[in-house]
Amino acid sequence: MMLLVYTPKITPRITYIFKHICTRIIGLQVDFTSKIENFVAHNGPKLSYGKQALGNEFFIKSSELLFQQGLADIEINVKPWEETKCFFSTSDTSGLPFDIFAASFFMLSRYEEYQPHVKDVFGRFSSSESLAFKEGFLNQPVVNIWAQKFLTELKLRFPDIDRISSSFTTHNLILVSEAYKYKNKGLLRSVFGFFNDFFRFRFRSVFKRIKVVVFLKKDPYNTFDLIINACKNNKTKLTVFFKLGNFSQLDLNISHLKNSHRSLIKSVADYAQVGLQISNGALKDFIQLKKEKKRLEEIIHRPLLETFNSHCILQLPEILHDLVDIEVANNYTMGYCDTIGFRAGTCTPFFFYDLDFEIQTPLKIHSFSICKDGLSEFENDVILQKVSEIKDEIKKVNGTLLTVFNNEDFSVLEKNNIWRMLLKNNF
């Protein structure tokens, strides 16, 4: 069953956000018309989006955002709504007390990140700069919550609505900045590391390094069997992102030319999705980005589909433009490294909407809500509580729990085994 939407002007923003809310989140097909006679003649579920209702349809009073182009100064007034928050308030004649589509577009397009803001040391948009943090709804997938409430109201008007329902899923993302702590580092790096540990009196590290180098002990960062087995037992989706950039102060990965490193990537690719962790250099250099894409494709012998940006650097829209140009399908960097929560207000993948060109692109954005770095400062009981709260929020709306960890987080060198416990128990 299809929902027909009337709006006086069909814009790219309107088709983008209506299809995301109606089709991708609540599983309802949607079509559009700007002809009143076609809308009146439609016998199925219908919704009008404009300044006033036309008849007995479901009506959402529109704000100006979805009819505009480019960026404008927007005054946002956030108000409580049941157990959540909302903005772009409407009138009593509207089916919802706010313009759900404008508010959702504001969140998904990351409209606020195009506006002037204070950046952190890596040039990133900080969680403290976000509307969600300032207004206290960062830990809620508000777009999904709004969509579920919208569906409830719509079904009261049209009880026979037929839709495809979704289910809760978990997807673990593992970043591999350094596949090994001691192994395969090359002579210069190994010698430097040895003497650095020795003269700093880190004798345990010295002995561990020697044992690994002479094959008496497994490298502590080689946790891939543990990760793969845990996800296999939990039937959890797993994507592992390897870094293949040129060596630099910020990119300490092992050379992509080393056979042992290539073999590791191939073996992981037999059991999990493998993606590219884009190096810091490639985030600023399109030619380098294409080289890294080619390197991974030559190793795994299939097209690169999954990417994650080093240090969670996501400066909009430049890097996403580059990913569209090299025809990457998915990027998973939408999230905050300094805290947990929902950067785009959603736990459902969405397509990157390019505000520069006012088009929906084919690049799908996956928003993570839990990152190890955002939890490290807490005690174990608080970590478990915060993870449980985020998971419960996502379960309520049948979304996807995306977690981000590094391979070394599950090492025996990590004194706190809370991360291994969370992984084995599917968070």
Buried (B, 14 or more C-beta within 10 A) or exposed (E): EBBBBBBEEBBBBBBBBBBBBBBBBBBBBBBBBEEEEEBEEBEEBBBBBBEEBEEEBBBBBBBEBBBBEEEEEBEEEBEEBEEEBBBBBBEEEBBBBBBBBBBBBBBBBBBBBBEEEEEBEBEBBBBBBBBBBEBEBBBBBBBBBBBBBBBEEBBEBBEEBEBEEBEBBBBBBBBBBBBBBBBBBEEEBBEEBBEEBEEEEEEEBBEBBEBBBEEEBBBBBBBBEBBBEBBEEBEBBBBBBBBBBBBEEEBEBBEBEBEEBBEBBEEBBEBBBBBBBBBBBBBBBBEBBBBBBEBBEEBBEEEBBBBBBBBBBBBBBEBBBBBBEBEBEBBBBBBBBBBBBBBBBBBBBBBBBBBEEBBBBEBBBBBBBBBBBBBEEBEEEEBBEBBEEBBEBBEBBBBBBBBBBBBBBBBEEBEEEBBBEBBBEBB
